[in-house]
Structure formats: structure tokens, C-alpha cells
Amino acid sequence: MRAQPPPPSGWADAGLVSGEAVELDVRAARLGSRVLALLIDLVSQLVAALLLGAGLSLALLSFGDVVDGALFGASQTVLVILVLVGYPVLMERFLGGRTLGKLAVGLRVVRADGGPVGVGQSLTRALVGVAVEWPGLVLPLLSWAASVTVMLTDPRGRRLGDLVAGTLVVHTRGAGIWRPAPPAVPPLLGWAGTLDLTRLDDGLALAVRQYLGRVHQLAEPDRTRLGRELWAEVAAVTSPPPPWVAPAPAYLAAVLAERGRRAAYRLGRTRAVTATLWPELAPPLALVPHARPAPAAIALRPAAPARAVPVQPDPVRGHPAPINTERLPG
């Protein structure tokens, strides 16, 4: 099935393919989202550096005269390396390719083929990042400009560390726009109300709903072919046939709308019965979104009390017949 060209925003541009040779709907992370994640990580690293620095200072002061300037400088170097290199490596190892910044923005580091990132790849990314990207120990200004240029020109938004380590940063949150199912056309509403939908199962109804929600993304002739195939399946389990010829999506929309209307009606009846028989089990209307009071037409009428009705004496046996008991309207 062919789809129309992707929107300009770059959806499904990560180029990841599953084992069944199906392209995955995954977006590659671009410069904006990655810079936002970096800023959050910088704040987290600063907090970690302050806490570790305070703990290290207390530990060194406890040794007194044993600590000299060289040991203090070496401990500071180890602390910086631990924060700049150890933070991303440990976070990506235990959070599944995510740091705190990536977790907040919805990003994940994966291999170039879509697999989980390894410790060696995370370490390579961190070392390259510290050396030539951020903070950039080698020619900071030039390395920053080169890093931004690489990210803007790479088709999948990778930075130098990703190119060296063979990794990729992708979005973990879907970018699809939810679209409601198209409404039924008025000429088909009367026919839809007479349909027998008892054999229309949930799986087929879900397939119809997904088709109607994504029909705008399909290109011809696949859009028409898939619509006809779905309508053939639906027509085989529903009756009567439509009264006049219309496009398959119009039939599918009418059937789906009628199925939803009947489900909403049954749900309303069930809630009304429950609220009538067991008022204490019904939630208050203020707690139920879009709730309306039950109409008076479906309220239950209490049963009439039973009373004895005398019967005329039996002319054959000469004595009154047994008293019958029945419920009469009150």
C-alpha cells in the first residue's frame, strides 16, 4: 500500500526498518528537541556536581594534613569526568538509552539499526561529546559550529558522537494527529438504522475505524481498493444492502456511526437502570464527564402490589374454587 508523501514536519524519518521489512513510524530527534534535553541534563549534572563536590570536600577535610594541592586537583578532575562522562553513560545504561533530559522531552538513544544502545556506544558518544561538542575541550567555538552544522545537514539529525558511535536519537512519543471518524451522510442514516449488526465483530469494526481515520493519508488506487475490500467484509456480515450506490467510505462511515450510536444507547440504558435500582452505586453527575440526567421515558415503574381476587363458586362441585392471586395494575 502506498501512502502520500510525509508532511513537511518530518514524521517517520528515522529510516528504521523492522525484521519483517516494514518501515517503522519513528521520528528522528532534531536540533530543537535535543538542545532542550541537553539543557535539562546540564541542570541535572550541575546538581550532581554540587552534591558530589560537597561530599568529596567533606571526605578530604576529614584526612587533615594528608591532603595536598595535587590530590585536591586530581579529585576535582575525577569529579568532572565522572559528571560529564559517567552521567550519560550510567543514565543510558539503566534508563534504556535515556537521560533525565531525554526522558523529560521524550527521546531515546538507539543503535543505527534500531536496537538498544550498548555501554560501549554510550561511552563513545560521551567522550566525543566532551571532546568536540559540549563543553568542547578541543577548539570550543569551532567544534560547536561544526557540531551544529553536522546536525543540521544530516538527514537523521545525528551529531558527531552519533556518527562515530553508530547511534541515533529518536522520539518515543507518537506524532500522529488524532482525527475523528467522518460522519455518516444524511441519505444513509435511515438505511443504517435498519441494519443487523450482530455479526459485526470488534476486530472488523476497529479495522474500519482505522481506515476511516487514515484514509486521507492513502494514495490512489490503494485508497479505493482497500475501501472496497473492507466494505465487502462488512457487507457480508450485515443486512439489508444499501438502497443506492455510493462510495465505499460512505457505507463504512454510516455503519460505524450506527454501531457507535447503538452502543451509546445501550450504555445510557444500563446506567439509567443502575441509577434507578441502586442509586448509591451511581456516581454523581458532577464526577461523570459529559453526563446528563436520565430521561423520564426510560425510568422504571415500581411493581403493583399483589391482591387477592375472589372467584365465583364452582357450579360443578358446589363449593368455591381456590382463590387465585395475580398482579393487577394499582
N, C-alpha and C positions, 0 to 999 in steps of 0.2 A: 504494500500500500504506500502510495506516495503522499507526502504531505506538502503543504505550501512552504515557501521559504520561511525560516525562523524570523521572528521580529527583530528589529534593529538592536534591542537591548542585549542580544547575545545569549539567548536561552539555549541550553543543551549544546554548549560549545566546548565542553571539556574533551570531546573526542574519545570517550571511554566506551568500550565495546565489551559486552558480556561474553561468557563462554559459548552461548548459543548464537553468536554473531549478531546480536541486537544492540544497537546504539542506545546507551543509557541517557536518560533525560537529566543530565547533571550540568550545572553551570560552573565554569571556571571563575575563580575569585580574581577580581581586577584590583587596580591600584587603590581605589577609594576604600573598599571594604578591608583591604589588607593594612592600609595605613591606620584605620580606626582600630583594628585588632592590635596593631603594634603599639598604639598609644596606651591602650588598656594594659598591655603586657609591660610597658615601661613603668607605669604606676605600680603594678604588682612587683616588678623587680626592685623598684626603689624601696617599697615597704619591706621586701625580703632583705635587701641590703642593710637597711637600718636595724632591723631585728638581729640579723646575724652579726653586724658590726658591734652592736651593744653587747651581745653575748660574748664575742671574741675579746672585746676590751676588758670586760669583767674577768674573763679567764686569764688574760695576760697580766692584769694588775694583781691577780692572786699569787703570781710567781715572784713578784717583787723585783729584786736586783738581777734576776736571771735573764730577764727580757732586755734586749738592747735594741738599737735602731734598726739593725739589719733584720732581726727576727720580726719586728713590728712591720717593716716594709714588705717582707716576704708573706706575712699573714694577710696584709691588705691585697697583695697581688692574687693570692689564692682565693680570697673572698670575691674579688672582681670576676675572676674566671668562673668561679662557682655560680655567680649570679647570672653572668652573661651567657655562659655556655651550658652550665648544668641545669638552669631553669627550663629552657626549651626542650632539652633532651629528656629530662625526667617527666615533664608535663606530657610531652607527646608519647612517652612510653607508657604512662599509667592512665592517660585520658584518651587513648585511641587516636593519636595524631592531632590532638588539640591542646592548646594552651588556654589560659584563662581568657585571654583576649579573643582567641578564635572561638572558644565556647560561647562567649557573650554575643559575638557577631554572627555565629552560625557557620564557621569554616572548619575545614579538616584537611590535614596533610595526608596525601596518599601517594603511592608509587605512580609512575607514569602509566602503568597498565591498569591502575585502579585498585591494586592490592594494598594491604595495610603497610604503613611505613615501618621500617626497622630501626633499631638503635643506631646502627652504623650510618644510615642515611640521615637520621636526625642529627647526629654528631657532625656529619659533613656539612649540613645546612647551617648549623650553628657556628661552626668555625669559619666558613666562608662569609657568613653574615657579619661576624665580629671583625673580620679582617678587612673586608672591602665594602660592606654595606652599612651596618649600624652596630657600633658607633663609627666603624671605618678607621682602623688603625693605620692603614696604608693610604696616603693621599686622600683625606676625608672628603673634601669638596669634589674632587674629580671622580672618586669612587661613587659618591652619592648620585652625581649626574649620570654616570654610566649605568648604575642600578636602575634608576627611574627610566632611562631610555630603553633598557632591555625589557622592562616590564610593559612599557607602552607599545613596543614593537613586536613582542612575542605573541603569537596567535592565542595562546592559552594563559597569558598574563604571568608567566613564570619569571622569577628573579634569578640572579646569578647562582645563588645557593641551590635553587631548584634544578637549574640546568646541570650543575656539577653533580648533585646527588641523585638525579633522575627521579625527582618528585614533582608533585603538582598540588596546588591548594584549590579545593572545590567548595562550593556551597553545600551545606547539608539540609537546607530548607528549600522546599519547592518554590518555584517561581510562577507556577501556573495561575491563571486568573479563573476564579470560580464563575461560571456562567449558569444562570438558571435555564431549565429546560424551556424550549419555546412553547407558548400556549397553544391550545387547540383552536383551529379555525372555526368560526361560528357555524358554518353549514354542516360540520361533522359532529356537533355536540349532541343532537338528537339521536344520531346513529350510535354514538359512543355510549349513551345512556342505556341502550338495549343490549349491549354486548354481554356475552357469557365469558367471564374472565377466570373461571375456576381452575382452568388448566394452565394459566399463565403463571409460571413459577418465578421465584425471586431472581434466579440467575439470568433468565432471559430478559426480565424487566430491567435488571441492572445493566445488561449489555445495551439495551435500547437507550437507557438514561445516559450512558457514557457516549454513545454515538451522537445523540442529540446535543450533548454538551460540547462535543468537539467537532461537530460537522463543519464549522466554519474554518477549521484547520486542514481539512481534507481537500485534495485537488481532484478534479475530474480526470478520468471517468470513474475513479475509485470511490468517490463520494456516492455516486448514483448506484454503483454495483453493490456496495456494502449496504446501502439503504434498502435495495430490493431484496437482498438476502435476508436481512433482519425482518422485513415485512413478510416474506414468505414463511419464516418460522413463526411469527406472531399470528398470521392468518390461519396457520394450520391448527392452532390451539384456541382460537376464538371464533365466535359466530354471533350474528349473521355477517355476511360480507358487506363491504361498504356500498352505499347506494349509487355513487358516481365515481368516475375516475379522477384521481388526484395523485400528486407525487407521494412517494413512499414516506418521506419525513413527515408529511401532514397526517397520514394514517397513524404513524408511530406516536406522534405528539398527542393525538386525540386519545389513543389507547392509554398512554401513560398518564395523561391528565385525568381520565376517568378512573383509572386504578387508584391514583392518589386521592381523588375525591371520595371514593368509596371507603378507602382506609381511614380518612379523616372522619367520615360519618360514623363508622363503626367505633372509632376511638371516642368520639363525642358521646355516643350512646352508652358505651361502657362506663365512662366517667360519670355520666348522669345517673345511671343505675347505682353505681358505687356511692355517690354522694347522697342518694335517697335512702339506701338501705343502711349504710354505715357512715353517717356524717362525720364521725370522729376520725375516720380514715382519710377523708378527702382533704387535701392541703388547702389552705386559704387561697383565695383568688389572687391576693397580692403577691404570693410566692410563686405562682404559676405564670410564666411569661405568655402574653397574648391570650390569657384565659378570659372567658366570657361566662356569664351565668347560664345555667342550663335552661333551655326554653321550656315553657309550661306544657307544651304539647307532648313532651316525652316523659313528664313526671308520672310516677307510678301512683295508681289509685289504691287506697287501702282496701283489703278484702272485706266483704259484707259479713256480719256475724251470722252464725247458723241459728236457725229456729225450727221448732217442730211444727209440722203441718199435719193436722188430723185428716184421716182418710175415711170415707163413708164405709159403713158396715158391709161386710161381705154378704151378699144375698144368698149365696150357696150354703155357707157354713153357719150363718146366723149369728155370727159374733164379729166384732170389729176386727179389721185387719191390723197387722202391726203398723205402728207409726213410722212413716218414712221421714228421714231427715235429709234436707237438701239446702243449698245455699241460694238464697234469694237476694235480689238487689235491695239494699237498705233504703 
